Amino acid sequence: KVLAAKLRLEEAEAGIADAEKALAGLADRRDALQRDQERAVALTDAARIGAGEAEELAAEAEREAVQARARLEEGERQLTAMRARERDLSDRLEELSRRRNEAEVRRAEVRARTESLAERAMDEWGLQPAALIELPGFSEEDEATARSRVEELDRQMKRMGVINPRAAEEYEELAEREKFLVEQIDDLRGSRRDLMKVVHEIDETIEQVFGEAFENVAAEFQGVFQRLFPGGQGAVKLTNPDDLLGSGIEIEARPPGKNVRKLSLLSGGERSLVALAFLFSIFRSHPSPFYLLDEVEAALDDFNLQRFIGLIQELEERAQILIVTHQKRTMETADVLYGVSMAKDGVSQVVAKRMPERTPAGL
């Protein structure tokens, strides 16, 4: 487009030069006509001197004047046409100049865009401009597909964030860290297997010990319950016999003359006796050298209290028993009584009294 504009500009400049030459020729012709007119006027004056020659010269001068006026009008018409042509050429020259400026601006934009694409190709793809030119073009369908793919990749790159120049070093560090953690995980898995083996062995031991202890306590509970509730029935059962570690324990108690098994339906004294039966079944199945009881017989009447004292007397044969109590009959069976009182000054005083009627066996 720039070369075509230059050619048109040169043609316009040549046309303007031709028009200027034509205007100069018309000016010469106009000067010649003026000289002819002046000569005709001179001839007219000379014709006045001679009548015949004057008329002929006047007619000739008139003809020449008409021709001169005609030539002058034709010259003026040509001059007007040349001026119109000049204006047209000037307008075309302005249009060509404007197009030339636009072409220069577009060429600068294309150059800047080309340089930007070259820099982007080098930064993003590592390609020289010559390599970009050698790339095959896209059809309209391929171009639409490629543009959608480029937009998708741009969105993915934006989601990925800024490129980390230390990514390779960090990858090596993380790879070493991963290797270390994998080794640690393998060690932990090995330790877990060992621990699970130990846990399994402990669970087996617990199940064995608990099963034996439960069977002993259940067997003792039936005997102790029969002593505290003559004619009654009591049992200790597992809620889930197949899972000793997760099973609960239920106590069934049916005093004589009652058809109830739930502890919540028993009276306060009966619940206390059931609790003492379970407690003494544990004592009897797993003996201990020392026992401390705190008012366990507070809710018992005299009849049941006597049964409780009988169990204590059997237990004291192989253990030492200390009972905190307010029951008089319990105190009467003791070997030693300890009383605690508080003096006026707020200091506690302990008084001990050994009962003479009982042998110092252990209570």
C-alpha positions in Angstrom: 0.0 0.0 0.0 2.9 2.4 0.8 4.5 1.8 -2.7 1.1 2.3 -4.4 0.6 5.6 -2.5 4.1 6.8 -3.5 3.4 6.0 -7.2 0.1 7.9 -7.0 1.9 10.8 -5.3 4.4 10.9 -8.1 1.6 10.8 -10.7 -0.2 13.7 -8.9 3.1 15.7 -8.7 3.6 15.1 -12.5 0.0 16.2 -13.2 0.5 19.3 -11.1 3.7 20.1 -13.1 1.8 19.6 -16.4 -1.0 21.8 -15.2 1.5 24.5 -14.2 3.1 24.3 -17.7 -0.3 24.6 -19.3 -1.2 27.6 -17.2 2.1 29.2 -18.2 1.3 28.6 -21.9 -2.2 30.1 -21.5 -0.7 33.1 -19.8 1.6 33.5 -22.9 -1.3 33.1 -25.2 -3.3 35.7 -23.2 -0.4 38.1 -23.5 -0.2 37.4 -27.2 -3.9 38.0 -27.6 -3.6 41.2 -25.7 -0.8 42.3 -28.0 -3.0 41.3 -31.0 -5.8 43.3 -29.5 -3.6 46.3 -29.1 -2.4 45.8 -32.6 -6.0 45.6 -33.8 -6.7 48.8 -32.0 -3.7 50.4 -33.7 -5.0 49.1 -37.0 -8.4 50.5 -36.3 -6.8 53.9 -35.7 -4.9 53.5 -38.9 -8.2 52.5 -40.7 -9.7 55.8 -39.7 -7.1 57.4 -41.8 -8.1 55.4 -44.9 -11.7 54.6 -45.3 -11.5 51.5 -47.3 -8.6 50.1 -45.5 -10.1 51.1 -42.3 -13.3 49.2 -42.9 -11.3 46.1 -44.0 -8.9 46.5 -41.1 -11.8 47.1 -38.7 -13.6 44.0 -40.0 -10.4 42.1 -39.8 -9.6 43.5 -36.4 -13.1 42.6 -35.3 -12.8 39.1 -36.6 -9.4 38.8 -34.9 -10.9 40.3 -31.7 -13.7 37.8 -31.8 -11.3 35.0 -32.3 -9.1 36.4 -29.6 -12.0 36.7 -27.2 -13.0 33.2 -28.2 -9.5 32.0 -27.6 -9.4 33.9 -24.4 -12.7 32.4 -23.2 -11.4 29.0 -24.2 -8.2 29.7 -22.3 -10.2 30.8 -19.3 -12.3 27.6 -19.5 -9.1 25.5 -19.7 -7.7 27.5 -16.8 -10.8 26.9 -14.8 -10.6 23.2 -15.7 -6.9 23.1 -14.8 -7.7 24.8 -11.5 -10.4 22.2 -10.8 -8.0 19.5 -11.8 -5.4 21.1 -9.5 -7.9 21.1 -6.6 -8.8 17.5 -7.3 -5.1 16.6 -7.4 -4.6 18.5 -4.2 -7.4 16.6 -2.5 -6.0 13.3 -3.8 -2.6 14.4 -2.6 -4.0 15.1 0.9 -5.9 11.7 0.8 -2.7 10.0 -0.2 -0.8 11.7 2.5 -3.4 10.7 5.1 -3.3 7.1 3.9 0.5 7.2 3.9 0.5 8.4 7.5 -2.0 5.6 8.5 0.2 3.1 6.7 3.2 4.3 8.6 1.3 4.0 11.9 0.1 0.5 11.0 3.6 -0.4 10.0 4.9 0.8 13.3 2.1 -1.2 15.1 2.9 -4.3 13.1 6.6 -3.9 13.8 5.9 -3.5 17.6 3.5 -6.4 17.6 6.0 -8.5 15.7 8.7 -7.7 18.2 6.4 -8.5 21.0 5.4 -11.8 19.5 9.1 -12.6 18.9 9.9 -11.8 22.6 7.0 -13.9 23.8 7.9 -16.8 21.4 11.4 -16.7 22.8 10.3 -16.4 26.4 7.5 -18.9 26.4 8.4 -21.3 23.6 12.1 -20.7 22.9 11.5 -20.1 19.2 13.2 -17.5 16.9 11.0 -15.4 14.5 12.3 -17.4 11.6 11.1 -20.6 13.2 7.7 -19.0 13.8 7.5 -18.1 10.1 8.2 -21.7 9.1 5.3 -23.0 11.3 2.3 -24.2 9.2 -0.8 -22.1 9.3 -4.2 -23.0 10.8 -7.5 -23.4 9.1 -10.5 -21.6 10.6 -11.6 -24.8 12.5 -8.1 -25.6 13.6 -7.5 -22.0 14.7 -10.7 -22.0 16.8 -9.7 -25.3 18.4 -6.2 -24.0 19.0 -7.5 -20.7 20.5 -9.8 -22.6 22.9 -6.9 -24.9 23.8 -4.6 -21.9 24.4 -7.3 -20.3 26.7 -7.7 -23.5 28.6 -3.9 -23.8 29.1 -3.7 -20.1 30.1 -6.4 -20.8 32.8 -4.5 -23.8 34.0 -1.2 -21.8 34.1 -3.0 -19.0 36.1 -4.3 -21.6 38.6 -0.8 -23.0 38.9 0.5 -19.6 39.9 3.8 -18.0 39.4 6.7 -20.2 38.1 9.1 -21.1 40.8 12.7 -20.9 39.6 13.8 -23.2 42.5 11.3 -25.8 41.6 14.0 -28.3 40.5 15.9 -27.8 43.8 12.8 -28.0 45.9 11.7 -31.1 44.0 15.1 -32.8 44.8 14.7 -31.8 48.5 11.1 -33.0 48.6 12.2 -36.3 46.8 14.8 -36.8 49.6 12.2 -35.9 52.2 9.7 -38.3 50.6 12.3 -41.1 50.6 13.0 -40.4 54.3 9.3 -40.4 55.1 8.7 -43.6 53.1 11.5 -45.3 55.1 10.0 -43.9 58.3 6.5 -45.2 57.3 8.0 -48.6 56.5 9.6 -48.6 60.0 6.3 -47.5 61.5 4.4 -50.2 59.7 7.0 -52.7 61.0 6.6 -51.3 64.5 2.8 -51.4 64.1 2.9 -55.0 63.1 5.1 -55.8 66.1 2.8 -53.8 68.4 -0.3 -55.4 66.9 1.3 -58.7 67.6 2.0 -57.7 71.2 -1.5 -56.3 71.5 -2.9 -59.5 70.2 -0.9 -61.5 72.7 -2.0 -59.1 75.5 -5.6 -59.4 74.4 -5.3 -63.1 74.5 -3.8 -63.0 77.9 -6.4 -60.5 79.1 -9.2 -62.7 77.7 -7.7 -65.7 79.4 -7.2 -64.0 82.8 -10.5 -62.2 82.6 -12.3 -65.4 81.6 -10.8 -67.3 84.5 -11.5 -64.4 86.9 -15.1 -64.0 85.8 -15.8 -67.7 86.1 -14.4 -67.6 89.7 -16.3 -64.5 90.6 -19.5 -65.9 89.0 -19.1 -69.2 91.0 -18.4 -67.3 94.3 -21.3 -65.0 93.6 -23.8 -67.8 93.6 -22.5 -69.1 96.9 -22.4 -65.7 98.6 -25.8 -64.8 97.2 -27.3 -68.0 98.7 -25.8 -67.1 102.1 -27.2 -63.6 102.0 -30.5 -64.6 100.4 -31.3 -68.2 101.5 -33.6 -69.7 98.9 -32.9 -67.0 96.4 -31.1 -67.2 93.0 -28.3 -64.9 91.7 -26.0 -64.9 88.8 -23.3 -62.8 87.1 -23.5 -63.0 83.3 -21.7 -61.5 80.3 -23.7 -59.4 77.8 -21.6 -60.7 74.9 -19.8 -64.0 75.8 -18.2 -64.1 72.3 -16.3 -60.8 72.9 -14.8 -60.8 76.4 -12.9 -57.5 75.8 -16.0 -55.6 74.8 -18.6 -57.4 76.8 -20.5 -55.9 79.7 -21.5 -57.6 83.0 -25.1 -58.1 84.1 -26.1 -59.1 87.6 -29.3 -61.1 88.0 -30.8 -61.3 91.5 -34.0 -62.9 92.6 -34.6 -62.9 96.4 -36.7 -65.6 97.8 -40.4 -65.1 97.3 -40.0 -62.5 94.5 -40.1 -63.0 90.8 -37.9 -60.1 89.8 -34.5 -60.1 88.4 -33.7 -56.4 87.8 -31.8 -54.6 90.6 -33.9 -51.4 90.1 -37.0 -53.3 91.3 -35.4 -54.3 94.6 -35.5 -52.4 97.9 -32.6 -50.4 99.2 -31.5 -53.1 101.6 -31.8 -55.8 99.0 -29.7 -53.8 96.5 -27.1 -53.3 99.2 -27.0 -57.0 99.9 -26.6 -57.8 96.2 -23.7 -55.3 96.0 -22.1 -56.9 99.1 -22.6 -60.3 97.5 -20.8 -59.2 94.4 -18.1 -57.5 96.5 -17.4 -60.5 98.7 -17.4 -62.8 95.6 -14.5 -60.8 94.3 -12.8 -60.9 97.7 -13.2 -64.6 97.9 -12.1 -65.3 94.3 -9.1 -62.9 94.5 -8.0 -62.7 98.2 -6.1 -59.7 99.5 -4.2 -59.3 102.7 -6.0 -56.1 103.6 -9.6 -54.7 103.1 -11.1 -51.3 103.9 -14.9 -51.0 104.0 -16.7 -47.7 104.6 -20.2 -48.0 105.9 -21.1 -50.8 103.5 -23.7 -52.1 106.0 -25.5 -48.8 106.7 -28.7 -49.8 105.0 -29.0 -53.3 106.5 -31.4 -54.4 109.1 -30.3 -56.6 112.1 -31.1 -59.9 110.4 -29.2 -59.1 107.2 -26.4 -57.4 109.3 -25.9 -60.7 111.1 -25.3 -62.4 107.8 -22.9 -59.7 106.7 -20.9 -60.2 110.0 -20.7 -63.9 109.3 -19.0 -63.2 105.9 -16.6 -60.8 107.6 -15.7 -63.3 110.3 -14.9 -65.8 107.5 -12.9 -63.3 105.6 -10.8 -62.1 108.6 -9.3 -65.6 109.0 -7.0 -64.8 106.1 -6.9 -61.0 105.9 -6.9 -57.9 108.0 -10.1 -55.9 107.7 -10.8 -52.2 108.6 -14.4 -51.1 108.7 -15.8 -47.6 109.1 -19.2 -48.1 110.7 -21.9 -46.7 112.9 -23.5 -50.1 113.5 -23.3 -51.2 117.1 -23.4 -54.9 116.3 -20.5 -54.5 113.8 -18.5 -52.8 116.6 -19.2 -55.7 118.9 -17.5 -58.2 116.6 -14.3 -56.1 116.2 -11.0 -57.0 117.9 -10.0 -53.3 118.2 -12.1 -50.2 118.2 -10.7 -46.8 117.1 -12.6 -43.7 117.9 -11.9 -40.2 116.6 -13.1 -37.2 118.5 -12.3 -33.5 118.3 -11.3 -31.4 121.3 -12.2 -27.8 122.0 -9.1 -26.6 120.4 -10.0 -28.2 117.1 -7.4 -30.9 117.2 -8.6 -34.5 116.5 -7.9 -37.2 119.0 -7.8 -40.9 118.4 -8.8 -43.4 121.1 -8.1 -47.1 120.7 -9.8 -49.9 122.6 -9.1 -53.6 122.3 -12.0 -55.8 123.0 -11.2 -58.4 125.7 -13.7 -61.0 124.7 -12.2 -61.5 121.2 -8.9 -63.0 120.4 -6.5 -60.6 118.6 -6.8 -62.5 115.3 -6.8 -59.6 112.8 -9.9 -57.3 113.0 
